[in-house]
């Protein structure tokens, strides 16, 4: 953060010509907008990374002690909960805002004149910001992966629920007259809850599949931007 602040400090100083001033102001404002968008998305990225690490640890062939050691640093119960549509929607909204902010930053950087005395500093800042954007898009990809896993687990549970519903309805149909109403009510309540959970799992799978495709596109764009930023900085040496 101090590094970024030092770079931003180069944008103040002796007054350049009007066009250079406009470019600097545009770039500085775009950087501030990106910082604000990233601050709003950071919680989602952190949660996604934590859940992904926990997911990997849970599927490790190592023993329980190794698993407990791996996840010892994660104490927030929310890190262990399966993804919901609300979780993924919130992260998707945040990453789209970040993508828009980064696109505007890229456009602002393109307007910078290579002869501007602060171009090298601008290129360094753009490169640093591009790396942050790569990190954010990769976290979103992990979120989509974990959400798909949650959805698939929900689909498996839906199959189990269908079998349980069949058993409950069979018991209700064969129950004694005095027990039939309560058995039927129990089967109906279970069936309604199972239907809601199955619909939620299906909806999450659809959203997560779309999010995964979007994450791949954003990550590719972010990595390309980071490469271009590196080239721009080398050209400014």
C-alpha positions in Angstrom: 0.0 0.0 0.0 2.8 2.4 0.8 4.3 1.5 -2.6 1.1 2.5 -4.3 0.9 5.7 -2.3 4.4 6.7 -3.3 3.6 6.1 -7.0 0.5 8.2 -6.7 2.6 10.9 -5.2 4.2 11.4 -8.6 1.0 12.7 -10.0 1.4 15.9 -8.1 4.2 18.3 -8.7 5.1 20.9 -11.3 2.2 21.7 -13.5 2.3 20.0 -16.9 0.4 21.1 -20.0 -3.4 20.9 -20.1 -3.6 17.6 -22.0 -1.1 15.9 -19.6 -3.0 17.3 -16.7 -6.3 15.9 -18.0 -4.7 12.5 -18.5 -3.2 12.4 -15.1 -6.5 13.4 -13.5 -8.4 10.8 -15.4 -5.9 8.1 -14.5 -5.8 9.2 -10.8 -9.6 9.2 -10.6 -9.8 5.8 -12.3 -7.3 4.4 -9.8 -9.4 5.7 -6.9 -12.5 4.1 -8.4 -10.7 0.8 -8.7 -9.5 1.0 -5.1 -13.1 1.6 -4.0 -14.5 -1.3 -6.0 -11.7 -3.6 -4.8 -12.4 -2.7 -1.2 -16.1 -3.7 -1.8 -15.1 -7.0 -3.3 -12.3 -8.0 -0.9 -14.5 -9.7 1.6 -15.9 -11.9 -1.1 -12.4 -12.8 -2.4 -11.2 -13.7 1.1 -14.2 -15.9 1.7 -13.8 -17.6 -1.6 -10.1 -18.3 -1.0 -10.7 -19.6 2.5 -13.5 -21.9 1.3 -11.4 -23.2 -1.5 -8.5 -24.1 0.8 -10.9 -25.8 3.2 -12.5 -27.7 0.3 -9.0 -28.9 -0.9 -8.1 -30.0 2.6 -11.3 -31.9 3.1 -10.6 -33.9 -0.1 -7.0 -34.6 0.8 -6.0 -38.3 1.2 -4.2 -37.4 4.4 -5.5 -38.3 7.8 -7.8 -36.3 10.1 -4.9 -34.8 12.0 -3.4 -33.3 8.8 -6.8 -31.9 7.9 -7.2 -30.3 11.3 -3.7 -28.8 11.0 -4.4 -27.4 7.5 -7.6 -25.6 8.6 -6.5 -24.6 12.1 -6.2 -21.0 11.0 -9.8 -20.7 9.8 -12.0 -19.9 12.7 -14.9 -18.1 11.1 -17.9 -20.6 10.8 -19.0 -19.0 7.6 -15.8 -20.2 5.9 -17.1 -23.8 6.3 -20.7 -23.2 5.0 -21.7 -24.3 1.5 -22.3 -21.6 -1.0 -25.8 -20.2 -1.6 -27.2 -18.3 -4.5 -27.1 -15.2 -2.4 -23.4 -15.7 -1.7 -22.6 -16.1 -5.4 -24.8 -13.3 -6.5 -23.1 -10.9 -4.1 -19.7 -11.9 -5.3 -20.8 -11.7 -9.0 -22.1 -8.2 -8.5 -18.8 -7.2 -6.8 -16.6 -8.6 -9.5 -18.6 -7.0 -12.3 -18.2 -3.6 -10.6 -14.4 -4.3 -10.3 -14.2 -5.4 -13.9 -15.9 -2.1 -15.0 -13.5 -0.1 -12.8 -10.5 -1.9 -14.3 -11.7 -1.4 -17.8 -12.0 2.3 -17.1 -8.5 2.3 -15.6 -7.1 0.6 -18.6 -8.7 3.2 -20.9 -7.3 6.0 -18.8 -3.8 4.5 -18.9 -4.0 4.3 -22.7 -4.5 8.1 -22.8 -1.2 8.6 -21.1 1.6 10.1 -23.3 4.8 8.1 -23.2 6.7 11.4 -23.0 5.0 12.5 -19.8 7.5 12.5 -17.0 5.2 10.5 -14.8 4.5 7.8 -17.5 6.9 5.4 -15.9 5.2 5.8 -12.5 1.8 5.4 -14.1 2.9 2.2 -15.8 4.2 0.9 -12.5 0.9 1.7 -10.8 -1.1 0.1 -13.6 1.1 -3.0 -13.4 0.5 -3.3 -9.6 -3.2 -2.7 -10.0 -3.4 -5.4 -12.8 -1.9 -7.9 -10.4 -4.5 -7.1 -7.8 -7.1 -7.6 -10.5 -5.7 -11.0 -11.4 -5.9 -12.0 -7.7 -9.5 -10.9 -7.5 -10.6 -12.7 -10.7 -8.8 -15.9 -9.6 -10.7 -15.7 -6.3 -14.0 -15.4 -8.2 -13.0 -18.5 -10.1 -12.5 -20.3 -6.9 -15.9 -19.1 -5.6 -17.6 -20.5 -8.8 -15.8 -23.8 -8.3 -16.9 -24.1 -4.7 -20.4 -23.0 -5.6 -20.6 -25.8 -8.2 -19.5 -28.3 -5.6 -22.2 -27.1 -3.2 -24.8 -27.4 -6.0 -23.7 -30.9 -6.9 -23.8 -31.9 -3.3 -27.3 -30.5 -3.2 -28.3 -32.5 -6.2 -27.1 -35.7 -4.5 -29.1 -34.8 -1.5 -32.1 -34.3 -3.6 -31.8 -37.9 -4.9 -31.6 -39.1 -1.3 -34.6 -37.0 -0.4 -36.7 -38.5 -3.3 -36.0 -42.0 -1.8 -36.9 -40.8 1.7 -40.1 -39.2 0.4 -41.1 -42.5 -1.2 -40.5 -44.3 2.2 -42.5 -41.7 4.1 -45.4 -41.8 1.7 -45.5 -45.6 1.7 -45.5 -45.6 5.5 -48.3 -43.0 5.5 -50.4 -45.1 3.1 -50.0 -48.2 5.2 -50.3 -46.5 8.6 -53.1 -47.3 11.0 -56.1 -44.9 10.7 -55.2 -43.1 13.9 -51.6 -42.5 12.7 -52.3 -41.9 9.0 -52.9 -38.1 9.2 -49.7 -37.3 11.1 -47.7 -39.6 8.9 -49.1 -38.0 5.8 -48.4 -34.5 7.2 -44.8 -35.6 8.0 -44.3 -36.8 4.4 -45.9 -33.7 3.0 -43.7 -31.4 5.1 -40.5 -33.3 4.1 -41.5 -33.3 0.5 -42.1 -29.5 0.4 -38.7 -28.8 2.1 -36.9 -31.2 -0.2 -38.5 -29.6 -3.3 -37.3 -26.2 -2.2 -33.8 -27.5 -1.5 -33.7 -29.3 -4.9 -34.8 -26.1 -6.7 -32.1 -24.1 -4.8 -29.4 -26.6 -5.8 -30.5 -26.5 -9.4 -30.5 -22.7 -9.5 -27.1 -22.6 -7.8 -25.7 -25.0 -10.4 -26.9 -22.8 -13.2 -25.5 -19.6 -11.6 -22.2 -21.3 -10.7 -21.7 -22.7 -14.2 -22.3 -19.2 -15.7 -20.0 -17.7 -13.0 -17.2 -20.1 -13.9 -17.4 -19.2 -17.5 -17.4 -15.5 -16.7 -14.5 -16.0 -14.2 -12.4 -17.7 -16.9 -13.0 -14.8 -19.3 -12.2 -12.2 -16.6 -9.1 -14.0 -15.5 -7.8 -14.3 -19.0 -8.4 -10.6 -19.5 -6.7 -9.8 -16.2 -3.6 -11.8 -17.0 -3.4 -10.2 -20.5 -3.6 -6.8 -18.9 -0.9 -7.7 -16.4 1.4 -8.8 -19.3 0.7 -5.6 -21.2 1.4 -3.5 -18.1 4.8 -5.3 -17.7 5.6 -4.5 -21.4 4.6 -0.9 -20.9 6.8 -0.6 -17.8 9.8 -2.2 -19.6 9.2 0.3 -22.5 9.4 3.1 -20.1 12.8 2.2 -18.6 
